[in-house]
Amino acid sequence: MTGMAPSPKGWATFAWQSDYGQFFLVDREDEDFEAPVEITPEMEAPSLCVMPNGLVIYTQSSPQQHIRIAIYDSEPEHPVTEPMSGNLWTRTEQTQASFPSRSFAISSPSLPDPLPYGPIFLVGSADCVIQINWMGL
């Protein structure tokens, strides 16, 4: 019998306002998180910036983004197309990230009101591998 494909431990799909063409995945206990103000070519090329306790993800524009976050114990198969439209991903990047509290939240430069973060996600380890797929950059 072959192994079964990993299934997500948790996931969410939602719309998010990507203020100033960016949003953040931040360790939820990092109260001092500040995204870089200057966006360098090294950050622009992969459309992300790895921070000590999170990530800045650049979307190139500020309109509402449709974001799906899925958390797995082991690396899943990565579809080459976006699930809802069936269109090929515009860009794919993979990176290491650190969330010391073993949890992260989504946020933006304007911060959700009244709390500093939006939805919170739990991960099994402080150090994670993250794959980000963009559509329509």
Protein Blocks (a to p, Z undefined) as FASTA:
>chain_A
ZZdddddfbdcddddddehhiacdddfklmkbccdfbdcfklmmnopacdfkbcdddehi
abdcdddddddfbdcdddfbdfklopacfbdcddddddfkopacdddfkopafbfbdcdd
ddfbfbdcdddddehZZ
